[in-house]
Amino acid sequence: MIHIKYFTFKNKESNEIQISNQKENNFKTIYQIINQKIIENKSISLEQLIIFCSFKNIKKIRDKTNYQKIEKETIKQFQTNKNSWKSFKNIKIITIEIMVDKFPKNIIKFSI
């Protein structure tokens, strides 16, 4: 089970994405679609950017990668892809919580 919760300090509302183990292939397909949009320099939503970054982190979490490495990579992904994100200028702080299987929750909070 994958559980992603994210919120911004612009609207103080949280959003959640849950993916069951049986639907992980669908999650991969969504990631590939978003990745293609980024490659083609098309704009993406915040949720799509969250999915894009989270997908990359899920494997790292399962491989027991150091939390600081995961956090650093997430921030790098956001900075690299912020030009594709159409609402970038309105948001300053983002928090992403990722829970994968029975691993401890990873909380990534950063300013952009």
C-alpha positions as CSV (number, residue, x, y, z in Angstrom):
1,M,0.0,0.0,0.0
2,I,1.2,3.5,-0.9
3,H,-0.2,6.5,0.9
4,I,0.8,10.0,-0.2
5,K,-0.4,13.0,1.6
6,Y,0.6,16.5,0.7
7,F,-0.2,20.1,1.6
8,T,0.9,23.6,0.9
9,F,0.9,26.5,3.2
10,K,-0.9,28.6,0.6
11,N,-4.3,27.0,1.2
12,K,-3.6,24.8,4.3
13,E,-5.6,22.0,2.8
14,S,-4.3,18.5,2.5
15,N,-4.8,16.1,-0.4
16,E,-4.2,12.4,-0.3
17,I,-3.4,9.7,-2.9
18,Q,-3.7,6.0,-2.0
19,I,-2.6,3.2,-4.2
20,S,-3.3,-0.4,-3.3
21,N,-0.6,-3.1,-4.1
22,Q,-2.8,-4.4,-6.9
23,K,-3.0,-0.9,-8.5
24,E,0.8,-0.1,-8.5
25,N,1.1,-0.8,-12.2
26,N,-1.6,1.9,-12.8
27,F,0.5,4.2,-10.7
28,K,3.5,3.5,-12.9
29,T,1.5,4.2,-16.0
30,I,0.4,7.6,-14.5
31,Y,4.0,8.4,-13.7
32,Q,5.0,7.6,-17.3
33,I,2.3,9.9,-18.7
34,I,3.5,12.7,-16.4
35,N,7.1,12.1,-17.3
36,Q,6.2,12.4,-21.0
37,K,4.4,15.7,-20.4
38,I,7.6,17.0,-18.6
39,I,9.8,15.8,-21.5
40,E,7.5,17.7,-23.9
41,N,7.6,20.8,-21.8
42,K,3.8,20.7,-21.2
43,S,2.4,22.2,-18.0
44,I,1.5,19.9,-15.1
45,S,-0.5,20.3,-11.9
46,L,0.8,20.2,-8.4
47,E,-0.7,16.8,-7.9
48,Q,1.0,15.5,-11.0
49,L,4.3,16.8,-9.8
50,I,3.8,15.2,-6.4
51,I,3.0,11.9,-8.1
52,F,6.1,12.2,-10.3
53,C,8.4,12.9,-7.4
54,S,6.8,10.4,-5.1
55,F,7.0,7.6,-7.7
56,K,10.8,8.0,-7.8
57,N,11.0,7.9,-4.0
58,I,8.9,4.8,-3.4
59,K,11.6,2.5,-4.8
60,K,14.2,4.3,-2.6
61,I,12.0,3.9,0.5
62,R,11.6,0.2,-0.3
63,D,15.4,-0.1,-0.8
64,K,15.9,1.6,2.6
65,T,17.7,4.6,1.2
66,N,18.7,7.2,3.8
67,Y,16.0,9.7,4.5
68,Q,18.3,12.7,3.8
69,K,19.0,11.3,0.3
70,I,15.3,11.0,-0.4
71,E,14.6,14.5,0.9
72,K,17.5,15.9,-1.2
73,E,16.3,14.1,-4.3
74,T,12.7,15.3,-3.9
75,I,13.8,18.9,-3.5
76,K,16.0,18.5,-6.6
77,Q,13.1,17.1,-8.6
78,F,10.8,20.0,-7.6
79,Q,13.5,22.5,-8.5
80,T,14.3,20.8,-11.9
81,N,10.6,20.5,-12.9
82,K,9.1,23.7,-11.4
83,N,9.0,25.3,-14.9
84,S,6.5,22.7,-16.0
85,W,4.3,23.3,-13.0
86,K,1.7,26.0,-13.8
87,S,0.9,27.2,-10.2
88,F,4.5,27.5,-9.0
89,K,4.5,31.2,-8.1
90,N,1.6,30.9,-5.6
91,I,3.2,28.3,-3.3
92,K,6.1,28.7,-1.1
93,I,6.2,25.7,1.3
94,I,5.2,22.1,0.5
95,T,5.0,19.1,2.8
96,I,4.8,15.6,1.4
97,E,4.2,12.5,3.6
98,I,4.9,9.2,2.0
99,M,4.0,5.9,3.6
100,V,5.0,2.7,1.7
101,D,4.0,-0.7,2.9
102,K,5.1,-1.0,6.6
103,F,8.0,1.3,6.4
104,P,8.0,4.4,8.6
105,K,6.4,7.5,7.2
106,N,8.7,9.9,5.3
107,I,7.9,13.5,5.8
108,I,9.6,15.9,3.4
109,K,9.0,19.6,4.0
110,F,10.7,22.3,1.9
111,S,10.5,25.8,0.6
112,I,10.6,26.6,-3.1
